[in-house]
Amino acid sequence: MALYGLLGFAAGLPFYMFSTVLVLRLQAHGVGLAMIGFFAWVQLLPTFKFAWAPMLDRYDVPGLSRFYGRRRGWLMLAGLGVAATMTALACTDDRDLGATALFAVLLAFWTTTLEIAADAWRIERYPTRDGQGPIVAANLWGYRTAMVAAGSGALLIADAASWTAAYLAIAAAALVPLPVLAATQGEADADVGRWAALGKGALAGVAILMASGAAAAVLGRGLLALVSGVGLGAGSNVVPYVLLLCMAPFAGMALALPAIRRAPADGRLRGSAAIGPYVDFFWRYGGASILLLAFVSLYRMGDVLALNLSKPMVKGLGYSLTAIGRADGLVALAASAAGVGLGGWAAARWRTDAALATGALVAGLGNLGFVWLAHQPVATGALYAATAADQFGNGFAGAVFVVYLSMLVNPRHPGAQYAFLSGFAFLLPRLLAGAGGAAVERIGYDAFFLMSGIVSLGVIPLLPLVVRLRPRADA
């Protein structure tokens, strides 16, 4: 549990630095609300982690994996990537939004890679629901502790010094888990070439970090050119385009299902290293897979919609960065820890539908807390109450949801299938969140947060159908 708490800490530390903290940094530098909303699309990258997750199941990191084993090799490389890209983001001038976006995307990429490796290792080691409950709770305690520490600490440092100092401080903290991982017993300890393997791993790590940065720069420039070419900009109404994109994955999956269901076990579709793990999910669940994916897409929708714009709203109400940072400190940490602990316990002990329904309820109430806060005088107690409700709901819902997704996974493909499910769960919410800034400009904060709370509650009627679904036996 201590180990998975540490891995959760390593994965949670960078998250706010490319989401809510970055949003406040952009707001402080005069970036418009619609453009700030577009930066929520940086968080889309983790939803596409299925694109490279099979690589982590199938391939080793040169040198590092020989010394530490495949999972820990990837964890070490990803940890170095997180620290390096956060340092680069610290040194970026927000007047150059392209560079800021590039390093934010790279930070999201390495954070997600770390999560893929940690999740795969967790599912391999603890394949049952009873085993997952306490391990998920420990992992999320670490994750949310790091999120709170980074979010609160960064704001306090930024208010006292500068945004650069804040990002450099969190980048230094991101290195803390690496010596602990490095001190664990390597899997090549008996091999006389283990130090040569470690040296090779260090060189390979630097090369991989540089190559990923160059690739992201090229792809980003091409994407910006494409967006500009179709006439989209900061003043565009992107909501209709986003809604069309949201429908595309479901249409594509529905068209592909008949061929997948007929695929033999030894066929190319199910045996493919690249797409076989995902084909397997649809083969096992058939038409029910569409309902499952619709449910997981909606379950955390309200939380994701609220995430990026809650801090700008609170700042706009008259609260200082220091006040927000303090609320995101001990108050958020205690509430989140309580939510995660109770959620992990409920996931292991309650019926699945009861745990999921309770998670949806407390998450929805947490989002509605921001509507209540907007109509209160500026007061520390009101801010603390709204923050606590939001963090408790997120923690509880997050714990039961992680256990639920883990139980949908085929143990033969733990890394890839969990990456696919957890990524798809946030694809639609994060697509819509990117249009959140434009939506708030049209309907206001009250209507926006009311909508996010109602969406969280809207999944409850689906539960009686979803919990009855069972996969087809492997063939």
C-alpha positions in Angstrom: 0.0 0.0 0.0 2.9 2.4 0.7 4.4 1.6 -2.7 1.1 2.3 -4.5 0.6 5.4 -2.4 4.0 6.6 -3.7 3.1 5.8 -7.3 -0.1 7.7 -6.9 1.9 10.7 -5.5 4.2 10.6 -8.5 1.2 10.6 -11.0 -0.9 13.2 -9.2 1.8 15.8 -8.6 1.9 17.2 -12.2 -1.8 17.0 -12.9 -2.9 20.5 -11.7 0.2 22.0 -13.2 -1.2 21.5 -16.7 -4.8 22.0 -15.7 -6.1 24.3 -13.0 -2.8 25.9 -12.0 -2.0 26.6 -15.6 -5.5 28.1 -16.1 -4.9 30.6 -13.2 -1.4 31.4 -14.6 -2.9 32.2 -18.0 -5.7 34.2 -16.4 -3.1 36.2 -14.5 -1.3 37.0 -17.8 -4.4 38.3 -19.4 -5.3 35.4 -21.6 -9.1 35.4 -22.6 -11.6 33.0 -21.1 -12.4 31.3 -24.4 -8.7 30.6 -25.0 -8.3 29.4 -21.4 -11.1 27.0 -22.1 -9.2 25.6 -25.2 -6.3 24.8 -22.9 -8.6 22.2 -21.3 -7.9 20.2 -24.4 -4.4 19.5 -23.2 -6.1 17.1 -20.8 -7.5 15.2 -23.8 -4.1 13.6 -24.2 -4.6 11.1 -21.4 -7.8 10.0 -23.0 -5.8 8.8 -26.0 -3.4 6.8 -23.9 -4.7 3.6 -25.5 -2.7 4.7 -28.6 0.6 4.0 -26.8 -0.4 1.8 -23.9 0.2 -1.5 -25.8 3.8 -0.4 -26.2 4.2 -0.4 -22.4 2.8 -3.9 -22.2 4.9 -5.3 -25.0 8.3 -3.4 -25.0 11.0 -2.6 -22.5 12.8 0.7 -22.0 16.4 0.0 -23.2 18.6 -0.5 -20.2 16.2 0.7 -17.5 13.8 -2.3 -18.0 16.7 -4.8 -17.9 17.8 -3.3 -14.6 14.4 -2.7 -12.9 11.9 -4.8 -14.9 9.5 -3.6 -17.5 7.0 -1.8 -15.3 9.5 0.0 -13.1 11.6 0.9 -16.2 8.7 2.8 -17.7 8.0 4.4 -14.3 11.5 5.7 -14.0 11.6 7.1 -17.6 8.2 8.7 -17.2 9.2 10.3 -13.9 12.2 11.9 -15.5 10.0 13.1 -18.3 7.6 14.8 -15.9 10.4 16.7 -14.1 12.1 17.8 -17.3 8.9 19.1 -19.0 7.7 20.8 -15.9 11.0 22.6 -15.7 10.6 23.7 -19.4 7.1 24.9 -18.6 8.5 27.0 -15.7 10.8 28.8 -18.1 8.1 29.5 -20.8 6.7 33.0 -21.4 2.9 32.9 -21.6 3.0 35.5 -24.3 4.2 32.6 -26.5 1.1 30.4 -26.2 2.4 27.9 -28.6 5.4 27.1 -26.5 3.2 27.0 -23.3 0.9 24.6 -25.0 3.7 22.4 -26.3 5.3 21.8 -22.9 1.9 21.4 -21.3 1.1 18.6 -23.8 4.5 17.0 -23.1 3.8 17.2 -19.3 0.4 15.5 -19.9 2.1 12.8 -22.0 4.7 11.8 -19.5 2.2 12.0 -16.6 -0.1 9.7 -18.5 2.7 7.3 -19.4 3.5 7.0 -15.7 -0.1 6.3 -14.9 -0.3 3.5 -17.6 2.7 1.7 -16.2 1.4 2.0 -12.6 -2.1 0.9 -13.4 -0.9 -2.2 -15.3 1.3 -3.2 -12.5 -1.6 -2.7 -10.0 -4.0 -4.8 -12.0 -1.4 -7.6 -12.5 -0.6 -7.8 -8.8 -4.2 -7.5 -7.4 -6.7 -9.0 -9.9 -9.7 -9.3 -7.5 -12.3 -6.7 -6.3 -11.4 -7.3 -2.7 -7.7 -6.8 -3.5 -8.3 -3.7 -5.6 -10.3 -1.8 -3.0 -7.5 -1.0 -0.5 -4.8 -0.7 -3.2 -6.9 1.8 -5.2 -7.6 3.7 -2.0 -3.8 3.9 -1.2 -3.0 4.9 -4.8 -5.7 7.6 -4.8 -4.6 8.9 -1.4 -1.2 9.4 -2.8 -2.6 10.8 -6.0 -4.9 13.3 -4.4 -2.4 14.3 -1.7 0.1 15.2 -4.5 -2.6 17.1 -6.5 -3.6 19.1 -3.4 0.1 19.7 -2.4 1.0 20.8 -5.9 -2.1 22.9 -6.5 -2.0 24.6 -3.1 1.7 24.9 -2.9 2.1 26.3 -6.4 -0.5 29.1 -5.8 1.1 30.1 -2.5 4.5 30.2 -4.1 3.2 32.1 -7.1 1.6 34.7 -4.9 4.7 35.1 -2.8 7.3 34.9 -5.6 6.4 34.1 -9.2 4.9 31.5 -11.5 8.3 30.4 -12.6 9.3 29.7 -9.0 6.1 27.8 -8.4 6.7 25.5 -11.4 10.4 24.9 -10.5 9.4 24.0 -7.0 6.9 21.4 -8.1 9.4 20.1 -10.7 11.9 19.5 -7.9 9.2 17.7 -5.9 8.5 15.5 -8.9 12.0 14.0 -8.6 11.4 12.8 -5.0 9.8 9.5 -5.8 12.6 8.5 -8.2 15.3 7.7 -5.6 12.8 5.5 -3.8 12.0 3.6 -7.0 15.7 3.4 -7.8 16.4 2.0 -4.3 14.0 -1.0 -4.9 15.7 -4.2 -5.8 16.3 -4.4 -9.6 15.5 -7.4 -11.6 19.0 -7.6 -13.1 20.8 -7.6 -9.7 22.4 -11.0 -10.4 23.6 -9.9 -13.9 27.2 -8.8 -14.1 26.1 -6.3 -16.8 23.6 -4.5 -14.6 25.5 -1.2 -14.3 26.1 -1.1 -18.1 22.3 -1.6 -18.5 21.7 1.3 -16.2 24.1 3.5 -18.1 22.5 2.5 -21.4 19.1 3.3 -19.8 20.2 6.8 -18.9 21.4 7.6 -22.4 18.3 6.0 -24.0 16.1 8.0 -21.6 17.6 11.3 -22.7 17.2 10.3 -26.4 13.6 9.4 -25.9 12.8 12.6 -24.1 14.3 14.7 -26.9 12.6 12.7 -29.6 9.2 13.0 -27.9 9.6 16.8 -27.7 10.5 17.1 -31.3 7.5 14.9 -32.4 5.1 16.9 -30.2 6.4 20.2 -31.8 5.9 18.9 -35.3 2.4 17.4 -34.7 1.3 20.6 -32.8 2.4 22.9 -35.6 0.5 20.8 -38.1 -2.6 20.7 -35.9 -2.6 24.5 -35.4 -2.2 25.0 -39.1 -5.2 22.7 -39.7 -7.4 24.5 -37.2 -6.5 27.9 -38.6 -7.1 26.6 -42.1 -10.8 25.8 -41.3 -11.3 29.3 -39.8 -11.4 28.4 -36.1 -10.0 30.8 -33.5 -10.5 32.3 -30.0 -13.7 33.9 -31.1 -15.3 30.9 -32.7 -18.3 29.0 -31.4 -16.7 25.5 -31.2 -19.5 23.8 -29.3 -21.3 22.3 -32.5 -18.0 20.9 -33.8 -17.2 19.4 -30.4 -20.6 17.7 -30.2 -20.1 16.1 -33.6 -16.7 14.8 -32.5 -18.3 13.4 -29.4 -20.7 11.3 -31.6 -18.0 10.0 -33.9 -16.4 7.3 -31.6 -19.8 5.7 -30.9 -20.7 5.6 -34.6 -17.4 4.1 -35.5 -17.6 1.4 -32.8 -21.2 0.5 -33.8 -20.1 0.0 -37.4 -17.1 -2.2 -36.4 -18.9 -4.4 -33.9 -20.3 -7.1 -36.4 -16.8 -7.8 -37.8 -15.3 -7.9 -34.3 -17.9 -10.3 -32.9 -17.2 -12.8 -35.8 -13.4 -12.6 -35.3 -11.8 -16.0 -34.5 -9.4 -16.2 -31.5 -6.4 -16.9 -33.8 -7.4 -14.2 -36.4 -5.4 -11.1 -37.2 -7.8 -8.7 -35.4 -7.7 -10.4 -32.0 -4.0 -11.3 -32.3 -2.7 -7.9 -33.3 -0.3 -6.3 -30.9 -1.6 -2.8 -31.7 -5.3 -3.3 -31.6 -5.9 -6.8 -30.3 -6.4 -5.7 -26.6 -9.2 -3.3 -27.7 -10.8 -5.7 -30.1 -10.9 -8.2 -27.2 -12.9 -5.8 -25.1 -15.6 -5.4 -27.9 -15.5 -9.1 -28.6 -16.2 -10.0 -25.0 -19.0 -7.4 -24.4 -20.5 -7.2 -27.9 -23.3 -4.7 -28.3 -23.3 -4.0 -24.5 -19.9 -2.4 -25.0 -21.6 0.7 -26.4 -23.8 1.0 -23.3 -20.8 0.5 -21.1 -18.7 3.1 -22.8 -21.6 5.6 -22.8 -21.9 5.0 -19.0 -18.2 5.5 -18.3 -18.2 8.6 -20.5 -20.9 10.2 -18.4 -20.0 9.1 -14.9 -17.2 11.7 -14.4 -18.6 14.3 -16.9 -19.7 16.8 -14.2 -16.4 16.8 -12.4 -14.4 17.3 -15.6 -16.6 20.1 -16.8 -16.2 21.9 -13.4 -12.4 21.3 -13.0 -10.9 23.9 -15.3 -13.3 26.7 -14.7 -13.9 26.4 -11.0 -10.7 28.3 -10.1 -11.3 31.2 -12.5 -14.8 31.5 -11.1 -13.6 31.6 -7.5 -10.8 34.1 -8.4 -13.4 36.2 -10.2 -15.6 36.3 -7.0 -12.8 38.2 -5.2 -10.7 35.4 -3.6 -6.9 35.8 -3.7 -4.5 33.1 -4.9 -3.4 32.7 -1.3 -7.0 32.1 -0.2 -7.6 29.6 -3.0 -4.2 27.9 -2.2 -5.1 27.6 1.5 -8.5 26.1 0.6 -6.8 23.7 -1.7 -4.4 22.7 1.1 -5.5 21.0 4.3 -9.2 21.5 3.7 -9.1 19.8 0.3 -6.6 17.2 1.4 -8.7 16.1 4.4 -11.9 16.1 2.4 -10.3 14.2 -0.5 -8.7 11.6 1.8 -12.0 11.0 3.5 -13.8 10.6 0.2 -11.1 8.2 -1.3 -11.1 6.1 1.9 -14.8 5.8 2.1 -15.0 5.2 -1.7 -12.4 2.4 -1.6 -14.2 0.8 1.3 -17.6 1.0 -0.4 -16.2 -0.4 -3.6 -14.9 -3.4 -1.8 -17.9 -4.0 0.5 -21.1 -2.6 -1.1 -22.9 -3.8 -4.2 -21.5 -2.2 -7.3 -24.6 -0.3 -8.1 -24.9 1.2 -4.6 -21.3 2.3 -4.6 -21.5 3.9 -8.0 -24.8 5.6 -7.3 -23.5 7.1 -4.0 -20.4 8.3 -5.9 -22.5 10.1 -8.5 -24.7 11.7 -5.9 -21.9 13.2 -3.8 -20.0 14.3 -6.9 -23.1 16.1 -8.2 -23.6 17.8 -4.9 -20.0 18.9 -4.8 -20.4 20.6 -8.2 -23.6 22.3 -7.1 -21.6 23.7 -4.2 -20.0 26.2 -6.6 -23.4 27.6 -7.5 -24.0 28.1 -3.8 -20.6 29.8 -3.3 -21.3 32.3 -6.1 -24.2 33.7 -4.1 -22.4 34.0 -0.8 -20.4 37.0 0.5 -16.6 36.6 0.1 -15.7 34.6 3.2 -13.1 32.0 4.1 -15.7 29.6 5.6 -17.8 29.6 2.5 -14.8 28.8 0.3 -13.7 26.0 2.6 -17.1 24.5 2.6 -17.5 24.5 -1.2 -13.9 23.1 -1.6 -14.5 20.4 0.9 -17.8 19.3 -0.7 -16.2 19.2 -4.2 -13.1 17.3 -3.1 -15.0 14.7 -1.0 -17.3 14.0 -3.9 -14.4 13.7 -6.4 -12.5 11.4 -4.0 -15.4 9.1 -3.3 -16.6 8.9 -7.0 -13.0 8.5 -8.2 -12.3 5.5 -5.9 -15.4 3.5 -6.8 -15.0 4.3 -10.5 -11.4 3.1 -10.6 -12.4 -0.2 -9.0 -15.3 -0.6 -11.4 -13.2 0.0 -14.5 -10.5 -2.4 -13.2 -13.1 -5.2 -13.0 -14.1 -4.7 -16.6 -10.5 -5.4 -17.8 -9.4 -8.7 -19.1 -6.4 -9.7 -17.0 -4.6 -10.8 -20.2 -4.4 -7.2 -21.3 -4.3 -5.1 -18.1 -2.3 -2.1 -19.2 -3.9 -1.6 -22.6 -7.5 -2.2 -21.7 -7.4 -0.1 -18.5 -5.8 2.7 -20.5 -8.5 2.4 -23.1 -11.4 2.4 -20.6 -10.0 5.1 -18.3 -9.0 7.2 -21.3 -12.4 6.9 -23.0 -14.1 7.7 -19.7 -12.7 11.2 -20.0 -12.7 11.7 -23.8 -16.2 13.2 -24.1 -16.0 15.2 -20.9 -12.7 16.8 -21.9 -13.8 17.5 -25.4 -16.8 19.4 -23.9 -14.6 21.0 -21.2 -12.5 22.7 -23.9 -15.6 24.5 -25.1 -16.4 25.4 -21.4 -14.9 28.9 -21.6 -17.0 29.8 -24.6 -20.1 28.3 -22.9 -19.6 30.4 -19.8 -19.3 33.5 -21.9 -22.8 32.8 -23.2 -24.7 31.3 -20.3 -22.7 32.4 -17.2 -21.1 30.5 -14.4 -24.3 29.7 -12.5 -25.9 27.8 -15.4 -22.7 26.1 -16.3 -22.1 24.6 -12.8 -25.8 23.8 -12.4 -25.5 21.8 -15.6 -22.4 20.0 -14.5 -24.0 18.9 -11.2 -27.1 17.7 -13.0 -25.0 15.7 -15.5 -23.3 13.9 -12.6 -26.7 12.8 -11.2 -27.9 11.8 -14.7 -26.0 8.5 -14.7 -27.9 7.0 -11.8 -30.9 5.7 -14.0 -28.4 3.8 -16.2 -27.0 1.7 -13.2 -29.7 -1.1 -13.2 -28.8 -1.9 -16.8 -25.0 -1.5 -16.5 -24.4 -3.7 -13.5 -26.1 -6.7 -15.1 -23.8 -6.8 -18.1 -21.4 -9.7 -18.2 -18.6 -10.5 -20.7 -18.6 -13.4 -23.1 -16.2 -16.2 -22.0 -12.7 -16.1 -23.7 -12.2 -18.3 -26.7 
